Amino acid sequence: MPNKLITINMRRYLVTQPRNKRARKAIRFIVERVSHLTKTNPENVRISMELNSLVIKKYAKKLMPLRVNVSIEKDIATVTQFVDRKEEPKAAVAKPAAGKPTAEAKKEVKK
């Protein structure tokens, strides 16, 4: 079945909630919004472990909009974190310093 990209703005809802209950209410709000937008039953919405820990640590405190991927199979909506391929940090490549020759350059000079 299709995959959907959904942006959930939790700020309006979570601002009115007590600080010590925001994480639990944020998860509940995500389930309600996803079930509403995908037209499934809230009991059939599954949240991944990575997204759950990310919401508890970051989004419940900072009240930022949350972008999620939703895949629907057999009336079960699975919600995962959206990862933008353009914004992923690339692996750090060690570049030699301009003033210092590398070990390989020294070997070539000695030959």
N, C-alpha and C positions, 0 to 999 in steps of 0.2 A: 504494500500500500504506500501512499505518498509520504514524503517527509515535508514538514513545514518548519519555517523559521518564524518564531514568535518573539516579540519584544513585550515584556511585562513590566509596567511601571507600578512599583509597589509603594511609592512615596505617599500618595494620598491616603492609602489604607494604613500604613505602618506608623505614620506620624501620630495618629490618634491612639495607638496602642502603648501600653506600659513598656518601658525599656527591657524589663526582665522577661517579657513574654513575646518579644518581637520575632525571635528566631522561629519559634513554634508557629506563630501566626503567619509568618512569611511562607513557610512550607505549605500551610493550609491554603493560603491565598493562591499560591502557584497551582496547586491541584485544582482549585475551583476555576481559575481562569483558563487553564488548559482544557478542562472538561467542558467548559462553556464554548470555547473557540473550536474544539474538535467535535463537539456534539456527542460526547461519550459520557458514560456514568463516572462520577468521581471515584468510585471504587475501582475502576479500571485504569486509573492513571498511576504509572510507576515512575518514580524519580530515581535517577542514578545516584550511587554513593558519592561520586565526585561532586555532583551538583549540590547534593544535600550538605556536604561539609563546606562547600564554597559559599552557600547561602548563609549558613550559620556563622561563618567566620567573617565574611565581607559584606554581603548585600543587606543583611538585617541591620547592620550598624550604620552603613553609609547611605542607605536608601537610594541606591542607584538603579536605573532601569536594567533589567536582566534580559539577555538574549539567549534563547534556548532553541534547540532542535527537537522537534517532536516527530517520532515515527509511529505510525499507526498500523498494527497488524492484528487482525481478528478481534476487533473492538477493544484492544488494549493499547493505550497510548504510553509510549516510553519517552520520558523527558531527559535529555542530556544537555550538557553545556555546549554552547555554540563556540566553535574555535574558528576564527577567521584566518585563513591560510596566509593572507597578506601581512598580518600583524604578528605572526609567530616569529620569535627571535631566532635568527640564524645561528648556526654553530660558530663559535669564535675561532677564527683562523689566526694562528700566531704569525705575525709579520715581523721580520727582522728590523731592528732599529736602524735608522739611517746612518748613524755615526759608527756603529760597531759592526764589524764583519762577522758573519756566521761561521760556524765550524766548517761547513762545506766550502765556503769561499776561501777559508784559510788553507784547506787541503789542495784546492785548485792552484793557489798561488805558490805553494811549496813544490808542486810538480813542475 
